[in-house]
């Protein structure tokens, strides 16, 4: 979850009634949307949108005035910026929004890892990159270019995440990176040669690096037989399971098939996820690694959906992904999937990942234990 949402939560109790009113506030926000665009989806939530708009403009919410007054401050700032003139200078139509202007500034460029000072997430991809960008989000058109432009070369997608427009966004963006420098993980519940070929053709990517059975029941023998044949044919390079949490079943399947990846929702060792059988994630991942399987963790923050739970971890929100990187990726073969509603947290996550993987800026044991203790107080919602 990115910083805009947490700033919204901070102001929610104070401005809740105001955020639900219409009239002048709604009119003002609609004017802002026309000029600014949508750093996050508006969805008629004035408070959340204004919180994000203030952040984009490097402004702060004034808690001593009404939400409508804050909205008027945003509108005044945007009007002073002369956005039509900025759009023309960027080669865009004068009716373009500020967010569209930002998109031009974030046009993806391949970052050559042979150059000095670039992210360790980029390079010759002989093994699966350990930092991955998740594409299960409504603002992918804006965030995927930012992720790729800043050096992330591993993306996670799925049939369930969208239709033709979703596939088009991914296809157009991944063309900016040489195929051999890109790793595509894809998930589906329809394991047939025809469906996998359809995905490859839609993405124009030639092959899929890692293909996972999305909602695995841990007894997918027939599907794994198909994936094994497709690996030998070259349509996919690696395969595995997603949302299978029965280590004994995984070991049985590993004895028959070359499973290399198991994707699972992140949680602390004794964490609880609604509707899922409780497991000790630390023990589970250690067992996977022992038999040559990497764990791919998703939903580090999105599983926190209860407002009261947000405030349990509020002071450590910026450290939650660092906790998972340090606990499960440092010195281990596992992968962390990150996401971002607006793109604002992508560079931060990349920097944190690179530093931790170089054993720099590590969280001390006290902070690691504090975060773990807070997370273990929560009942996370299942995000699979």
C-alpha positions as CSV (number, residue, x, y, z in Angstrom):
1,X,0.0,0.0,0.0
2,X,1.5,3.4,-0.9
3,X,1.9,6.5,1.1
4,X,-1.2,8.3,-0.3
5,X,-3.6,5.8,1.4
6,X,-1.9,6.1,4.8
7,X,-2.1,9.8,4.7
8,X,-5.8,9.5,3.9
9,X,-6.2,7.2,6.9
10,X,-4.5,9.8,9.1
11,X,-7.1,12.4,8.2
12,X,-10.1,10.1,8.0
13,X,-11.5,10.5,11.5
14,X,-11.3,14.3,11.4
15,X,-12.8,14.8,7.9
16,X,-15.1,11.8,7.6
17,X,-18.4,13.7,7.5
18,X,-17.0,16.4,5.3
19,X,-15.6,13.8,2.8
20,X,-19.1,12.4,2.3
21,X,-20.8,15.7,1.5
22,X,-21.6,17.0,-2.0
23,X,-22.2,20.5,-3.2
24,X,-19.2,22.8,-3.6
25,X,-16.7,20.2,-2.4
26,X,-17.7,17.8,-5.1
27,X,-17.6,20.6,-7.7
28,X,-14.2,21.7,-6.6
29,X,-12.8,18.1,-6.7
30,X,-14.2,17.6,-10.2
31,X,-12.3,20.7,-11.3
32,X,-9.1,19.4,-9.8
33,X,-9.5,16.0,-11.5
34,X,-9.8,17.8,-14.9
35,X,-6.5,19.6,-14.2
36,X,-4.5,17.0,-12.2
37,X,-5.9,13.7,-13.4
38,X,-6.0,10.7,-11.0
39,X,-2.9,9.9,-9.0
40,X,-5.3,7.4,-7.4
41,X,-8.8,6.4,-8.5
42,X,-11.2,9.1,-7.4
43,X,-14.3,6.8,-6.9
44,X,-16.2,9.7,-5.3
45,X,-14.0,9.6,-2.2
46,X,-13.1,13.3,-1.8
47,X,-11.0,12.9,1.2
48,X,-8.7,10.2,-0.2
49,X,-8.4,12.0,-3.5
50,X,-7.5,15.4,-1.9
51,X,-5.0,13.7,0.3
52,X,-3.3,12.2,-2.7
53,X,-3.5,15.5,-4.7
54,X,-1.8,17.4,-1.9
55,X,1.0,14.9,-1.8
56,X,1.6,15.1,-5.6
57,X,1.8,18.8,-5.3
58,X,4.2,18.6,-2.3
59,X,1.6,20.3,-0.1
60,X,0.3,19.3,3.3
61,X,-3.2,18.9,4.6
62,X,-4.1,21.9,6.9
63,X,-5.9,20.2,9.7
64,X,-7.1,23.6,11.1
65,X,-9.4,24.3,8.1
66,X,-12.2,22.3,6.4
67,X,-11.6,19.7,3.7
68,X,-13.3,22.0,1.2
69,X,-10.8,24.8,2.0
70,X,-8.0,22.3,1.5
71,X,-9.5,21.4,-1.9
72,X,-9.6,25.1,-2.9
73,X,-5.9,25.4,-2.0
74,X,-5.2,22.5,-4.4
75,X,-7.3,24.0,-7.1
76,X,-5.6,27.4,-6.8
77,X,-2.1,25.8,-7.0
78,X,-3.1,23.9,-10.1
79,X,-4.5,27.0,-11.8
80,X,-1.3,28.9,-11.0
81,X,0.8,26.2,-12.7
82,X,-0.6,26.9,-16.2
83,X,-1.0,23.2,-17.0
84,X,-2.0,23.8,-20.7
85,X,1.4,25.5,-21.3
86,X,3.3,22.7,-19.5
87,X,1.4,20.2,-21.7
88,X,2.5,22.0,-24.9
89,X,6.1,22.0,-23.8
90,X,5.8,18.3,-23.2
91,X,4.5,17.7,-26.7
92,X,0.9,17.0,-25.4
93,X,-2.5,18.4,-26.1
94,X,-3.3,21.5,-24.0
95,X,-6.2,19.6,-22.4
96,X,-3.8,17.0,-20.9
97,X,-3.7,16.6,-17.2
98,X,-0.7,17.0,-14.9
99,X,-0.5,13.3,-14.4
100,X,-0.3,12.7,-18.1
101,X,2.6,15.2,-18.2
102,X,4.3,13.2,-15.5
103,X,3.8,10.0,-17.6
104,X,5.9,11.6,-20.4
105,X,8.6,12.4,-17.9
106,X,8.5,8.7,-16.7
107,X,8.7,7.2,-20.2
108,X,10.4,3.8,-19.6
109,X,13.9,3.4,-20.7
110,X,16.0,0.2,-20.4
111,X,18.7,0.6,-17.8
112,X,21.9,-1.3,-18.8
113,X,23.3,-3.1,-15.8
114,X,26.8,-2.7,-17.1
115,X,26.6,1.0,-16.3
116,X,27.8,2.0,-12.9
117,X,25.3,3.0,-10.2
118,X,22.3,1.1,-11.5
119,X,20.0,-1.1,-9.5
120,X,21.0,-4.6,-8.7
121,X,17.5,-5.7,-9.8
122,X,18.8,-5.4,-13.4
123,X,21.3,-7.6,-15.2
124,X,21.7,-10.7,-17.2
125,X,18.8,-12.8,-16.1
126,X,20.1,-16.3,-15.6
127,X,18.1,-16.7,-12.4
128,X,14.8,-15.2,-11.3
129,X,15.1,-11.6,-10.1
130,X,14.2,-11.3,-6.4
131,X,12.3,-8.1,-6.6
132,X,9.1,-8.3,-8.7
133,X,6.4,-5.8,-9.6
134,X,2.8,-7.0,-9.2
135,X,0.3,-6.0,-11.9
136,X,-2.9,-6.7,-9.9
137,X,-4.0,-3.0,-9.7
138,X,-6.3,-0.5,-11.4
139,X,-3.6,2.1,-12.1
140,X,-1.2,-0.1,-14.0
141,X,-1.1,2.3,-17.0
142,X,0.7,4.8,-14.8
143,X,2.7,2.6,-12.4
144,X,4.2,-0.1,-14.7
145,X,6.2,2.4,-16.7
146,X,7.6,3.9,-13.5
147,X,8.6,0.4,-12.2
148,X,10.3,-0.5,-15.5
149,X,12.0,2.9,-15.9
150,X,13.5,2.5,-12.4
151,X,15.1,-0.9,-13.1
152,X,12.5,-3.6,-12.1
153,X,12.7,-6.3,-14.8
154,X,10.5,-9.0,-13.1
155,X,6.7,-8.6,-13.4
156,X,3.9,-10.8,-12.0
157,X,0.7,-11.1,-14.0
158,X,-2.4,-13.4,-14.2
159,X,-5.4,-14.1,-16.4
160,X,-7.6,-13.1,-13.5
161,X,-6.1,-9.6,-13.3
162,X,-7.7,-8.1,-16.4
163,X,-8.8,-8.5,-20.0
164,X,-7.5,-7.1,-23.3
165,X,-6.7,-3.6,-22.0
166,X,-4.6,-5.1,-19.2
167,X,-2.7,-7.3,-21.6
168,X,-2.2,-4.3,-23.9
169,X,-0.7,-2.2,-21.1
170,X,1.8,-4.9,-20.2
171,X,2.6,-5.6,-23.9
172,X,3.4,-2.0,-24.8
173,X,5.5,-1.4,-21.7
174,X,7.7,-4.6,-21.8
175,X,8.7,-3.7,-25.4
176,X,11.1,-1.2,-23.8
177,X,13.3,-3.9,-22.4
178,X,15.3,-6.5,-24.3
179,X,13.4,-9.9,-23.9
180,X,16.5,-11.6,-22.4
181,X,16.6,-9.0,-19.7
182,X,13.0,-9.4,-18.7
183,X,11.4,-12.1,-16.4
184,X,7.7,-12.7,-16.7
185,X,5.9,-14.7,-14.1
186,X,2.3,-15.5,-15.1
187,X,-0.5,-17.3,-13.3
188,X,-3.7,-19.0,-14.6
189,X,-6.3,-21.6,-13.6
190,X,-6.6,-22.7,-17.2
191,X,-3.5,-24.8,-17.9
192,X,-3.7,-25.7,-21.6
193,X,-1.2,-25.2,-24.4
194,X,-3.8,-23.1,-26.2
195,X,-4.3,-20.7,-23.3
196,X,-0.6,-20.3,-22.6
197,X,0.0,-19.7,-26.3
198,X,-2.8,-17.1,-26.2
199,X,-1.0,-15.2,-23.4
200,X,2.3,-15.3,-25.1
201,X,0.8,-14.0,-28.3
202,X,-1.1,-11.3,-26.5
203,X,2.1,-10.1,-24.7
204,X,4.3,-10.7,-27.8
205,X,6.9,-12.0,-25.4
206,X,7.9,-15.3,-27.1
207,X,7.7,-17.4,-23.9
208,X,6.8,-17.2,-20.3
209,X,9.7,-17.4,-17.8
210,X,7.7,-18.8,-14.8
211,X,4.2,-20.2,-15.2
212,X,2.2,-20.9,-12.0
213,X,-1.1,-22.7,-11.4
214,X,-3.0,-19.8,-9.8
215,X,-5.4,-21.2,-7.3
216,X,-3.7,-24.6,-6.7
217,X,-5.3,-27.2,-4.6
218,X,-1.9,-28.9,-4.2
219,X,-3.1,-31.9,-6.2
220,X,-2.6,-30.6,-9.7
221,X,-1.0,-33.6,-11.3
222,X,-2.6,-33.3,-14.7
223,X,-1.8,-29.6,-14.9
224,X,1.8,-30.1,-13.9
225,X,2.2,-32.8,-16.6
226,X,1.0,-30.2,-19.2
227,X,3.4,-27.6,-17.8
228,X,6.3,-30.1,-17.9
229,X,5.6,-30.8,-21.5
230,X,5.4,-27.1,-22.3
231,X,8.7,-26.5,-20.6
232,X,10.4,-29.1,-22.8
233,X,8.8,-27.5,-25.8
234,X,10.2,-24.0,-24.8
235,X,6.8,-22.2,-24.4
236,X,7.7,-21.8,-20.7
237,X,11.1,-21.9,-18.9
238,X,10.0,-22.8,-15.4
239,X,6.8,-23.6,-13.5
240,X,5.3,-24.0,-10.1
241,X,2.3,-23.4,-7.9
242,X,0.4,-20.4,-6.3
243,X,-1.5,-20.5,-3.1
244,X,-0.6,-24.1,-2.2
245,X,0.4,-24.1,1.5
246,X,0.6,-27.9,2.2
247,X,4.3,-28.6,2.4
248,X,3.8,-32.4,2.5
249,X,1.8,-32.2,-0.8
250,X,4.4,-30.0,-2.3
251,X,7.2,-32.4,-1.4
252,X,5.2,-35.2,-3.0
253,X,4.8,-33.2,-6.2
254,X,8.4,-32.1,-6.2
255,X,9.4,-35.7,-6.3
256,X,7.6,-36.0,-9.6
257,X,7.9,-32.6,-11.2
258,X,10.5,-29.9,-11.5
259,X,8.6,-27.3,-9.4
260,X,10.8,-24.3,-8.9
261,X,8.5,-21.6,-7.4
262,X,5.6,-21.5,-4.9
263,X,3.8,-18.2,-4.6
264,X,2.2,-17.5,-1.2
265,X,0.8,-14.5,0.7
266,X,3.3,-12.9,3.0
267,X,2.8,-13.0,6.7
268,X,5.0,-13.1,9.8
269,X,6.0,-16.6,11.1
270,X,2.9,-17.0,13.3
271,X,0.6,-14.7,11.2
272,X,-3.0,-15.5,10.5
273,X,-4.8,-15.1,7.2
274,X,-8.6,-15.4,7.0
275,X,-9.9,-18.6,5.4
276,X,-6.4,-20.1,5.3
277,X,-5.0,-22.9,7.5
278,X,-2.5,-21.5,9.9
279,X,1.1,-22.3,9.1
280,X,4.5,-21.1,10.4
281,X,5.7,-19.3,7.3
282,X,9.3,-19.3,8.4
283,X,9.3,-23.1,8.7
284,X,7.3,-23.4,5.4
285,X,9.8,-21.3,3.4
286,X,12.8,-23.1,4.9
287,X,11.3,-26.4,3.8
288,X,10.7,-25.1,0.3
289,X,14.3,-23.8,0.0
290,X,15.7,-27.1,1.2
291,X,14.1,-28.9,-1.7
292,X,15.1,-26.4,-4.3
293,X,11.9,-24.3,-4.4
294,X,11.9,-20.5,-4.1
295,X,9.1,-18.8,-2.3
296,X,7.4,-15.8,-4.0
297,X,5.7,-13.5,-1.5
298,X,2.8,-11.2,-2.3
299,X,0.4,-9.0,-0.4
300,X,2.8,-7.7,2.3
301,X,0.5,-4.8,3.1
302,X,-2.7,-5.2,1.0
303,X,-3.9,-8.0,3.4
304,X,-4.3,-5.3,6.1
305,X,-7.9,-4.3,5.3
306,X,-9.3,-3.5,8.8
307,X,-9.0,0.2,9.7
308,X,-8.1,-0.6,13.4
309,X,-5.4,-3.0,12.2
310,X,-3.8,-0.2,10.0
311,X,-3.2,1.8,13.1
312,X,-1.5,-1.1,14.9
313,X,1.3,-1.0,12.3
314,X,1.0,2.7,11.3
315,X,4.4,3.7,12.6
316,X,6.1,0.9,10.8
317,X,4.3,1.0,7.4
318,X,7.5,2.1,5.7
319,X,9.4,-0.8,7.2
320,X,7.1,-3.7,6.4
321,X,8.5,-4.5,3.0
322,X,12.0,-4.0,4.5
323,X,11.1,-6.6,7.1
324,X,10.1,-9.2,4.5
325,X,13.1,-8.5,2.3
326,X,15.5,-8.9,5.3
327,X,13.8,-11.9,6.7
328,X,13.0,-14.0,3.6
329,X,15.2,-12.6,0.7
330,X,18.6,-11.7,2.2
331,X,20.9,-14.7,1.7
332,X,18.0,-16.8,0.4
333,X,16.6,-17.4,-3.1
334,X,13.1,-16.0,-2.4
335,X,11.2,-13.2,-4.2
336,X,9.2,-10.3,-3.0
337,X,6.3,-8.8,-5.0
338,X,5.8,-5.1,-4.5
339,X,3.0,-2.9,-5.8
340,X,2.0,0.8,-5.6
341,X,-1.3,2.5,-6.2
342,X,0.3,5.7,-7.6
343,X,3.9,4.7,-8.2
344,X,5.2,6.9,-5.4
345,X,6.7,4.0,-3.4
346,X,8.4,2.1,-6.2
347,X,11.8,3.9,-6.1
348,X,11.8,3.7,-2.3
349,X,11.2,-0.1,-2.4
350,X,14.0,-0.6,-5.0
351,X,16.4,1.4,-2.9
352,X,15.5,-0.5,0.3
353,X,15.8,-3.8,-1.6
354,X,19.2,-3.0,-3.0
355,X,20.6,-1.7,0.3
356,X,19.4,-4.7,2.3
357,X,20.6,-7.2,-0.3
358,X,24.0,-5.6,0.1
359,X,23.6,-5.9,3.9
360,X,23.4,-2.1,4.2
361,X,20.7,-0.2,6.2
362,X,19.5,-3.3,7.9
363,X,16.8,-3.2,10.5
364,X,18.2,-4.0,13.9
365,X,16.8,-7.0,15.8
366,X,14.7,-4.8,18.1
367,X,12.9,-3.3,15.1
368,X,12.5,-6.6,13.3
369,X,10.9,-8.1,16.4
370,X,8.7,-5.0,16.9
371,X,7.3,-5.3,13.3
372,X,6.8,-9.0,13.6
373,X,5.0,-8.6,16.9
374,X,2.7,-6.0,15.4
375,X,1.9,-8.1,12.3
376,X,1.2,-11.1,14.4
377,X,-1.6,-9.2,16.2
378,X,-3.5,-8.9,12.9
379,X,-5.8,-11.2,11.0
380,X,-5.0,-10.5,7.4
381,X,-7.5,-10.9,4.6
382,X,-6.7,-13.4,1.9
383,X,-5.5,-11.7,-1.3
384,X,-5.0,-14.7,-3.5
